[in-house]
C-alpha cells in the first residue's frame, strides 16, 4: 500500500513546528532562570560586604573604648598616688603636732608661774634683813593673791567645804568627831587639805573632818 505524498508532507510540517516550539520553550526556561541566579549572587555579595563593614566598625569601637579605659585608669592611679602622699604627710604632721602639744602643753602655765616665783625669791632675799614684819607679811599676802588669781584665770578654783554637808563626790573624810550641836552632824567641821576644781572636774578632793 502506497502512502499519500501529501499526507506525508503535512506530518513533516507538524514535526518541524513542534520541534521549533520545544526549542523556544527551552530557551525561555533557560533565560527565565538567569535573573534569579544573578539576583541571588548579587544579594549574597551585598550581605557579605555589609557584615564585613559591621565587624570593622565594632573592632574600631572596642579599640577606642579600650584606650579610653586605659586613660581613665592612669588618671585614677595618679590621683591615688597623690592622695596617698598627702595623707602620709598629714599623718606625720599631725603626729608631730601631738608630740609637741604633749611636750609643751604646760608652756603657758609655766610662763604665768615664773613671775610669781620671782616675787617669792625677792621676798625670801629680804626676810633675813627685814625688821618690818608687817611689811613682809603684806608682801607675802600680795604674792599669794597674785597666785590665786592666776589659778582662777586658768580654771582652777577652791572647793568650798567648811560647814557644808559631807559629799562623797567632792570630799574625802579623814576623821569623824562626835559633836554636841545637832546642826553640825553630817557636816564638815574642819578642812585638813583644801580641794580644787579644774573647770567642772574635781582636780583634788578636799580632805575633811566630819561631825557625827
ABEGO torsion letter per residue (X at the ends): XBBBAAAAAAAAAAAAAAAAAAAAAAAAAAAAAAAAAAAAAAAAAAAAAAAAAAAAAAAAAAAAAAAAAAAAAAAAAAAAAAAAAAAAAAAAAAAAAAAAAAAAAAAAAAAAAAAAAAAAAAAAAAAAABABAAAAAAAAAAAAAAAAAAAAAAGBBBBBABGBBBBAAABBBABBBBBABAAABGBBABBABBBBBBEABBABBBBBBBBX
